[in-house]
Amino acid sequence: VETDGGVIDCEYVVNCAGMWGREVGLMAGVPVPLHAAEHIYVVTTPIEGVRADFPVLRDPDATVYIKEDAGKLLVGCFEKRCKPWGMDGIPEDFEFGTFQEDWDHFAPVYEMAMERVPALGETGIRQFLVGPESFTPDVSYILGEAPDVRNFFVACGFNSIGIASSAGAGRIVAEWIVNGHPTMDLWDVDIRRFHPAQNDAAYLADRVTESMGLLYAMHWPYLQPVTGRDLRRSPLHDRMAAARACFGVVAGYERPNWFAPESVAPEYDYSYGRQNWFPYAAAEHTAVREAAGLFDQCSFAKILVEGKDALVLLQQLCANDIDVPALKLVYTAMLNPRGGFEADLTVTRLDETAFLVVTACASFIRDFAHIRRHAGEQGVRISDVTDAWPTIGIMGPNSRDVLAGITDAALGNEAFPFATAQRIEMAGLPVLASRITYMGELGWELNLDAAAAGPDGIGELHDALVGAGASHGLRHAGYHALHSLRMEKAYRSWGHDLGDEDTPLETGLGFAVAWNKPGGFIGRDALLAQKEAGIKKRLVQFTLDDPEPLLFHDEVVWRAGKRAGNLASGDYGHHLGRAVALAYLRDPDGGNVDADWIRDGAYEIEIAGEKFAATAHLRPAYDPKSERVKA
């Protein structure tokens, strides 16, 4: 580290620079997406009766907090729309600085505070203080090792709760440095959750106006930000908008979550009950189960791994066997030495030395860095080809008929088996068609060769599919339907159901482990030891017996009156006609969790203090034999 006081030699650097964290990160080429905003509070004149043991009062609806301050009251706020600061950079001489008072901005908040504490209207103001604090796009910390710079750690973006968080955050980062990995599941605060595009200054300045207020806002299910939008768009965005998509955002990427009919505005109306989009997502879900759905999957991340050592690298990283014939797809985990999931993805072998890795948009930076770090000096090239291969998903029992309308290629089971890919023409366009699904139905992911197809090739493919699907019940479907479909089929999702502390044995994915492949794989020894000892937790699918309640995430599971776990994911299974969930079960008495133990239990899931009977499923509640997937 070069400073004006000399050069400091060190093995590790930790960026704890607070609102300067982004600028320090840029010095090392590390995106640290945070931005400063003006934080306002006032201190009253002394008030008789105010004591040091007064509790802190928070009124989230008014966005205000009030606490005792040496016989006075301190009144601050996290208003719904705040004022960003530092758009031209933070002055080098800035230290404990304050800004100009802005009563016009603060007055509406103070008026609400006076309604809650009338004494505020009868006292004076001794100090009006405005100073900067930094906030992240999703109002969670930024912790961990930078994906592109080894031994450069970040501990920033504490969103006005840095003092309260400091001890735990410091310990976590120290353990991460010493052990070489986090000692608990930290994905929600991991620096690798951000895409580099989210470090854009204009984006951050816009988003901070909203993110600061989210500290006190209601965290509705499916809540979407309203600022910092359109940072990353699919090449099908305009067509999705024309189809009346309501967009959500993941890692800065705009994606259609649901589609509104002509009479309904494509906007969210949030609640903890059935939200306004519920029936429309249900119709999309039903279309996929009974006819066909078209999904914009351009956000799915694609990584090309090629070179003479590509197979050797992927065989070490992947728990499944990647040494398969060309154009064969393999579902696999990438594990850490502890046997936990570092990634959950598919690998398509394109030829002897080239492999296409497809993973989730949200985990792309993490997965890309994981592959690249293990590649080292081997003869391997690793490239992001997400934009080079935009993707449309066609899913449902009529998907074969839809595709037959735009290609002469044979699509039957013998000519085009499940988990294989083919390079074919569709509507005269070059497509790598993969027979694979995340929705639990017959279906294909169509990866267009954008360079060969032309500037609007993916749009032309979309239009051809819509035309061919008109007589087969094809309709656009969004990511809410995708999620409910995958939940019915008990398909796992990394970051929700899978993490670096969960193993294939615990998640019911042992079938995707090639135990005896030559050379083994990272994590094999840990899995073998766990297999011998037995597992202490197991991911299990549940359905509620009552068709009315909804499930979201983290609800408590009770077994025979004892707390036995929490939900990892929850949604409504529109085909099953009831809420469905994936939950980790543990024996309250500390024993191993096996199939017999799971079957012998009587279960309830607690929702808002009320317990509802639930049924555990060791096989997917929908299409347990995957007959529809392989139809």
NORJOSUL-V896655 format. One record per pair of residues at least 6 apart in sequence whose ideal C-beta (glycine too) atoms are under 7 Angstrom apart, sorted by sequence separation. I is the first residue (numbers start at 0). J is the second residue. D is the distance in Angstrom with one decimal. If there is no record, write none. Layout:
i,j,d
I,J,D
I,J,D
This chain:
i,j,d
14,20,5.6
24,30,6.3
113,119,4.6
135,141,6.0
145,151,4.5
175,181,5.1
186,192,6.7
259,265,4.0
268,274,6.1
286,292,5.1
323,329,6.0
334,340,6.4
335,341,5.2
348,354,5.6
349,355,5.8
409,415,6.4
415,421,6.3
424,430,6.9
436,442,4.2
491,497,5.2
503,509,5.1
557,563,6.4
572,578,6.9
586,592,5.6
622,628,6.8
0,7,4.5
16,23,4.4
24,31,3.5
57,64,4.8
65,72,5.7
66,73,5.3
112,119,5.7
113,120,4.4
144,151,6.8
157,164,5.4
246,253,4.8
247,254,5.7
267,274,6.7
268,275,4.0
314,321,5.6
334,341,6.1
347,354,6.7
374,381,6.1
403,410,6.2
423,430,5.9
449,456,6.0
485,492,7.0
543,550,7.0
555,562,5.9
556,563,5.3
571,578,5.3
572,579,4.0
585,592,6.5
603,610,4.1
604,611,5.6
56,64,6.7
144,152,5.3
145,153,6.4
174,182,4.6
246,254,6.4
304,312,6.9
313,321,4.7
314,322,6.4
321,329,5.7
332,340,5.3
333,341,4.7
346,354,5.4
347,355,4.4
358,366,4.7
393,401,5.8
402,410,5.8
449,457,6.7
465,473,6.9
503,511,6.5
556,564,4.3
584,592,5.8
603,611,6.2
0,9,6.5
14,23,5.0
55,64,6.4
56,65,4.4
65,74,5.2
143,152,6.6
246,255,5.8
247,256,4.0
267,276,6.9
283,292,6.1
304,313,6.2
333,342,4.0
393,402,6.3
422,431,5.6
423,432,5.7
434,443,5.5
435,444,5.8
447,456,5.5
497,506,5.9
503,512,5.3
556,565,6.5
569,578,6.5
570,579,6.2
603,612,5.8
604,613,4.7
14,24,5.9
21,31,4.8
143,153,6.5
171,181,6.7
246,256,6.5
319,329,5.2
332,342,6.9
346,356,5.4
371,381,5.1
433,443,6.5
447,457,5.0
496,506,6.8
555,565,5.9
556,566,6.9
586,596,6.6
603,613,6.1
20,31,4.7
21,32,6.9
55,66,4.4
63,74,6.5
64,75,5.4
142,153,6.5
244,255,3.5
245,256,5.7
310,321,6.6
319,330,6.8
332,343,5.7
370,381,5.7
399,410,5.0
420,431,5.8
421,432,5.5
432,443,5.2
433,444,4.6
554,565,6.8
569,580,4.2
602,613,4.6
0,12,6.2
21,33,5.5
141,153,5.3
142,154,5.7
245,257,5.2
310,322,6.2
319,331,3.6
344,356,5.7
345,357,5.0
420,432,6.4
553,565,5.3
554,566,4.7
568,580,6.4
20,33,5.8
63,76,4.9
318,331,5.8
331,344,6.8
344,357,6.1
408,421,6.7
420,433,4.3
432,445,5.5
433,446,6.7
447,460,5.7
553,566,5.7
568,581,4.8
584,597,6.5
602,615,5.7
53,67,4.2
62,76,5.0
141,155,5.0
154,168,5.6
171,185,6.8
244,258,5.4
245,259,6.0
317,331,4.3
318,332,4.7
344,358,4.1
512,526,6.7
552,566,5.8
566,580,4.7
567,581,5.0
18,33,6.9
62,77,5.3
141,156,4.0
209,224,6.0
243,258,5.4
330,345,5.3
331,346,6.0
408,423,4.1
419,434,5.8
430,445,5.1
431,446,4.3
445,460,6.7
491,506,6.1
554,569,6.7
567,582,6.1
600,615,6.7
51,67,5.9
62,78,5.0
140,156,5.4
209,225,6.3
239,255,4.5
242,258,5.8
243,259,4.6
317,333,5.9
318,334,5.5
329,345,6.6
342,358,6.3
367,383,6.5
418,434,6.7
430,446,6.6
550,566,6.3
552,568,6.3
566,582,4.6
567,583,6.0
14,31,6.6
18,35,4.4
50,67,6.8
62,79,6.1
140,157,5.8
209,226,4.3
236,253,6.1
316,333,4.8
328,345,5.5
329,346,4.9
406,423,5.8
417,434,5.4
418,435,6.3
430,447,5.6
431,448,7.0
491,508,6.8
552,569,5.6
565,582,6.3
49,67,5.7
154,172,5.0
206,224,6.8
208,226,5.8
406,424,6.2
551,569,4.9
564,582,5.2
565,583,6.5
597,615,5.6
257,276,4.4
260,279,6.8
328,347,4.9
406,425,4.6
415,434,5.8
428,447,6.2
429,448,4.3
550,569,3.1
564,583,4.9
138,158,5.1
152,172,5.8
206,226,5.0
228,248,6.6
231,251,4.8
233,253,6.8
245,265,3.8
259,279,6.2
342,362,6.6
405,425,4.9
425,445,6.6
550,570,6.9
564,584,4.4
597,617,6.3
49,70,5.5
135,156,3.9
205,226,4.8
206,227,3.5
230,251,4.1
231,252,4.3
232,253,5.3
244,265,6.3
245,266,6.4
258,279,6.3
326,347,6.9
327,348,5.6
405,426,4.4
563,584,5.2
564,585,5.6
49,71,6.7
82,104,6.7
205,227,4.8
231,253,6.7
243,265,5.2
245,267,6.8
257,279,5.4
326,348,6.9
344,366,6.6
429,451,4.8
504,526,6.4
549,571,6.0
563,585,6.1
49,72,6.2
133,156,6.5
135,158,6.3
152,175,7.0
257,280,4.8
325,348,5.5
402,425,7.0
429,452,6.1
503,526,6.8
594,617,5.8
134,158,5.0
140,164,6.9
152,176,6.5
223,247,5.1
224,248,6.4
229,253,6.1
325,349,6.6
342,366,4.5
428,452,4.8
502,526,6.2
563,587,5.8
45,70,4.7
46,71,6.4
202,227,4.9
223,248,6.3
228,253,6.8
258,283,6.7
321,346,5.4
323,348,5.5
325,350,5.3
504,529,5.6
562,587,6.4
42,68,5.6
45,71,5.4
46,72,6.1
142,168,6.4
257,283,6.9
504,530,6.2
556,582,5.0
561,587,4.1
44,71,6.5
100,127,4.6
132,159,5.1
321,348,6.8
342,369,6.1
502,529,6.0
43,71,4.9
101,129,6.8
140,168,6.5
202,230,5.4
341,369,5.4
428,456,5.4
550,578,4.3
556,584,6.5
42,71,5.4
43,72,4.8
100,129,6.6
142,171,6.4
317,346,6.5
505,534,5.2
538,567,6.7
549,578,5.6
78,108,5.7
142,172,6.2
504,534,5.3
507,537,7.0
542,572,6.8
546,576,5.3
548,578,5.9
550,580,4.8
42,73,5.2
97,128,5.8
98,129,4.2
144,175,6.8
199,230,6.9
245,276,6.6
428,459,6.4
505,536,5.4
507,538,5.7
546,577,4.5
76,108,4.4
97,129,5.7
98,130,6.9
143,175,6.4
428,460,5.4
505,537,5.9
506,538,4.5
40,73,5.8
41,74,5.3
97,130,5.2
197,230,6.9
313,346,6.4
321,354,6.9
426,459,6.4
505,538,6.4
542,575,6.1
40,74,6.2
96,130,6.9
196,230,5.6
426,460,5.8
543,577,5.1
40,75,3.2
74,109,6.7
196,231,5.7
425,460,6.3
542,577,5.2
543,578,4.6
39,75,6.6
333,369,6.4
39,76,6.1
153,190,5.2
426,463,3.6
542,579,5.1
74,112,5.3
143,181,6.8
540,579,6.8
541,580,4.7
255,295,5.8
254,295,6.9
313,354,5.9
402,443,6.4
540,581,5.7
541,582,5.8
559,600,6.1
579,620,6.6
143,185,6.8
394,436,5.8
399,441,6.4
496,538,6.1
558,600,4.3
559,601,5.8
142,185,6.2
309,352,5.5
398,441,5.5
438,481,6.2
538,581,5.8
539,582,5.9
37,81,6.4
223,267,6.3
254,298,5.4
309,353,6.7
394,438,4.6
396,440,6.5
398,442,5.0
437,481,6.8
558,602,5.6
36,81,4.7
37,82,4.4
63,108,5.7
74,119,6.7
145,190,6.3
146,191,5.1
307,352,6.1
309,354,5.7
395,440,5.2
396,441,5.8
398,443,6.3
439,484,5.9
538,583,5.6
539,584,5.4
557,602,6.7
575,620,5.9
36,82,6.4
62,108,6.1
85,131,6.6
142,188,4.8
143,189,5.1
221,267,6.9
252,298,4.7
306,352,6.0
394,440,5.0
395,441,6.8
438,484,4.0
439,485,6.8
556,602,6.2
557,603,4.4
575,621,6.4
36,83,5.3
37,84,5.2
61,108,6.8
65,112,6.4
72,119,6.8
84,131,5.0
141,188,6.9
142,189,6.6
143,190,4.8
222,269,6.4
305,352,5.7
395,442,6.6
438,485,6.2
536,583,5.0
537,584,5.4
574,621,6.3
36,84,6.0
63,111,6.2
139,187,5.6
140,188,4.1
142,190,6.6
143,191,6.9
305,353,4.0
394,442,3.5
437,485,5.5
439,487,6.4
536,584,6.5
556,604,5.6
557,605,6.5
34,83,6.1
35,84,4.8
63,112,4.6
139,188,5.1
141,190,5.1
249,298,6.8
393,442,6.0
439,488,3.1
536,585,4.8
35,85,4.4
61,111,3.7
219,269,3.7
303,353,6.8
304,354,4.7
392,442,6.4
393,443,5.4
535,585,6.2
554,604,5.4
555,605,4.4
61,112,6.3
65,116,6.0
220,271,6.6
439,490,6.8
489,540,4.3
554,605,5.9
303,355,6.0
304,356,6.0
392,444,5.2
393,445,6.6
554,606,5.8
221,274,6.8
437,490,5.9
557,610,6.2
61,115,6.4
71,125,6.7
197,251,4.8
301,355,6.2
302,356,4.2
316,370,6.6
390,444,5.5
391,445,4.8
550,604,6.9
159,214,6.6
196,251,5.2
390,445,6.5
537,592,4.5
158,214,6.6
194,250,4.5
239,295,5.6
301,357,5.5
390,446,5.1
535,591,6.4
536,592,6.0
58,115,5.3
193,250,7.0
194,251,5.2
316,373,5.8
534,591,6.2
535,592,6.4
299,357,5.8
300,358,5.0
315,373,7.0
388,446,4.4
389,447,5.4
405,463,4.8
533,591,3.7
534,592,5.9
539,597,6.0
548,606,5.3
300,359,6.7
388,447,6.6
405,464,6.6
235,295,4.8
300,360,5.7
388,448,7.0
389,449,5.8
537,597,6.6
37,98,6.0
136,197,5.8
299,360,6.5
312,373,6.5
388,449,6.7
541,602,6.7
543,604,6.5
233,295,5.4
235,297,6.1
298,360,4.2
312,374,5.6
387,449,5.5
405,467,5.0
234,297,6.2
300,363,3.6
386,449,6.9
387,450,6.4
401,464,6.4
404,467,3.1
541,604,6.6
548,611,5.6
233,297,4.0
302,366,7.0
233,298,6.4
302,367,5.8
312,377,5.9
39,105,5.1
304,370,6.5
401,467,5.3
545,611,5.3
22,89,6.9
136,203,7.0
312,379,5.4
401,468,4.4
302,370,6.5
389,457,4.3
543,611,5.4
544,612,4.4
308,377,4.0
391,460,6.3
544,613,6.6
19,89,6.1
136,206,4.9
308,378,4.4
309,379,5.2
391,461,6.2
401,471,5.1
543,613,5.4
544,614,6.3
18,89,6.7
307,378,4.4
308,379,5.1
393,464,6.4
400,471,5.0
496,567,4.4
542,613,6.7
46,118,5.9
138,210,5.1
306,378,4.7
401,473,5.5
495,567,5.6
496,568,5.5
541,613,4.6
542,614,5.3
134,207,5.2
306,379,4.2
347,420,5.3
391,464,6.6
495,568,4.7
541,614,6.6
136,210,6.1
306,380,5.2
397,471,4.2
541,615,5.7
542,616,6.8
135,210,6.7
138,213,4.8
304,379,6.3
305,380,5.2
397,472,6.0
541,616,7.0
43,119,6.8
46,122,5.4
134,210,4.7
138,214,6.4
492,568,6.4
539,615,5.2
540,616,4.3
134,211,5.0
304,381,5.6
44,122,5.4
542,620,5.5
43,122,4.7
44,123,4.2
302,381,6.5
303,382,4.5
540,619,6.5
43,123,6.7
540,620,6.1
43,124,6.1
44,125,5.1
302,383,6.3
303,384,4.7
43,125,6.3
486,568,6.4
41,124,5.2
42,125,5.1
301,384,4.9
42,126,4.3
301,385,4.9
486,570,4.4
41,126,6.4
300,385,5.2
487,572,4.4
496,581,5.0
41,127,5.1
347,433,6.4
486,572,6.3
301,388,5.2
483,570,4.6
487,574,5.9
40,128,5.7
482,570,5.5
483,571,6.0
487,575,5.7
483,572,6.3
39,129,5.1
328,418,4.5
345,435,6.5
483,573,6.0
136,227,6.5
299,390,5.5
327,418,6.8
328,419,6.4
37,129,5.3
38,130,6.0
297,389,4.4
327,419,5.8
328,420,6.2
487,579,5.8
489,581,6.6
38,131,7.0
297,390,5.6
326,419,5.8
486,579,4.9
37,131,6.4
38,132,4.6
296,390,4.2
326,420,4.6
36,131,6.8
296,391,6.4
326,421,6.3
35,131,4.1
36,132,6.4
295,391,6.7
296,392,4.6
35,132,6.6
294,391,6.9
35,133,4.9
36,134,5.9
293,391,6.4
294,392,3.7
34,133,6.3
33,133,4.5
34,134,6.6
293,393,6.0
294,394,6.6
33,134,6.4
33,135,4.9
291,393,6.3
292,394,5.3
32,135,6.3
291,394,6.8
292,395,5.5
32,136,5.7
291,395,3.6
290,395,5.5
328,433,6.0
290,396,7.0
291,397,4.3
287,394,5.2
289,396,7.0
290,397,4.9
291,398,5.0
328,435,5.6
33,141,6.7
252,360,5.4
287,395,4.7
286,395,6.7
31,141,6.0
250,360,5.5
291,401,5.3
249,360,5.2
250,361,5.4
249,361,5.3
18,131,5.8
20,133,7.0
18,132,6.8
18,133,3.6
17,133,6.1
29,145,4.2
29,147,6.8
86,204,5.3
28,147,6.7
29,148,5.4
28,148,6.4
27,148,5.5
38,159,6.8
83,204,4.5
29,151,5.8
31,153,5.7
33,155,6.1
33,156,4.5
27,151,5.4
31,155,5.7
83,207,4.9
83,208,5.9
81,208,5.7
80,208,5.4
24,153,6.9
80,209,7.0
81,211,4.4
489,619,4.1
81,212,6.3
362,493,5.5
488,619,5.1
80,212,6.6
362,494,6.2
20,153,6.9
79,212,4.2
361,494,6.0
487,620,6.4
488,621,5.3
77,211,5.6
78,212,5.7
359,493,6.1
487,621,4.0
488,622,6.5
20,155,3.4
77,212,5.6
20,156,6.8
77,214,4.6
12,150,6.8
14,152,6.9
17,155,6.4
77,215,4.8
11,150,4.8
12,151,5.2
13,152,4.5
14,153,4.7
15,154,4.9
16,155,6.5
10,150,6.2
12,152,6.9
14,154,7.0
15,155,6.7
11,152,6.4
13,154,5.9
14,155,6.1
296,444,6.3
343,491,6.5
62,212,6.4
343,493,4.1
287,438,5.7
342,493,6.7
288,440,6.8
62,215,4.9
287,440,5.9
340,493,6.4
343,497,5.2
180,335,6.5
234,389,5.4
59,215,4.2
340,497,4.4
340,498,6.1
341,499,6.0
13,172,6.3
339,498,6.9
340,499,6.1
339,499,4.2
32,193,5.3
339,500,5.2
340,501,5.7
339,501,5.8
30,193,6.5
339,502,5.9
335,499,5.9
338,502,4.2
11,176,5.6
30,195,4.8
32,197,4.6
32,198,4.7
30,198,3.6
34,203,3.8
192,361,6.8
33,203,7.0
34,204,5.7
194,364,6.2
32,203,5.9
36,207,4.8
193,364,7.0
293,464,6.0
332,503,5.8
34,207,4.2
191,364,4.8
191,365,4.0
36,211,4.9
293,468,6.9
332,508,6.7
21,198,7.0
191,368,6.5
291,468,5.9
332,511,6.4
291,471,5.7
293,473,5.9
331,511,5.8
290,471,6.3
291,472,6.0
330,511,5.5
290,472,2.9
291,473,4.4
292,474,6.2
293,475,5.4
294,476,5.6
439,621,6.0
290,473,6.7
293,476,6.6
439,622,5.9
292,476,3.6
338,522,4.5
318,503,6.4
336,521,6.1
337,522,7.0
286,472,6.2
335,521,6.8
336,522,6.0
441,627,6.3
294,481,6.3
334,521,5.6
335,522,6.1
338,525,3.5
440,627,5.6
441,628,6.5
286,474,4.7
292,480,6.8
334,522,3.1
337,525,5.3
338,526,4.6
439,627,7.0
440,628,6.5
287,476,5.9
336,525,6.4
439,628,6.3
441,630,4.9
286,476,6.5
283,474,6.5
338,529,6.2
319,511,5.0
436,628,5.9
283,476,3.9
287,480,6.6
318,511,6.6
319,512,6.6
320,513,3.9
283,477,6.4
318,512,4.7
319,513,5.2
318,513,6.8
284,480,4.6
320,516,4.6
280,477,6.8
283,480,3.9
287,484,5.9
280,479,4.1
284,483,5.3
280,480,5.1
284,484,5.9
314,516,6.9
318,520,5.3
276,479,6.7
280,483,6.9
315,518,6.9
317,520,6.3
314,518,5.9
318,522,6.6
315,520,5.9
316,521,6.3
314,520,6.8
315,521,6.0
417,628,6.5
417,629,4.8
258,475,5.0
146,364,5.5
146,365,6.9
258,477,6.0
238,458,6.1
257,477,4.4
147,368,6.7
256,477,4.6
146,368,3.5
235,457,6.1
255,477,4.4
256,478,5.0
257,479,5.0
234,457,5.0
235,458,6.6
238,461,5.6
255,478,6.9
256,479,5.1
234,458,6.8
254,478,5.5
235,461,5.8
247,478,6.4
396,627,6.9
242,475,4.8
244,477,6.5
396,630,6.8
272,549,7.0
288,574,5.0
285,573,6.1
284,573,4.3
284,574,6.8
281,573,4.4
186,494,5.3
186,498,6.0
184,498,4.4
184,499,6.4
184,500,4.9
183,500,6.7
220,551,5.2
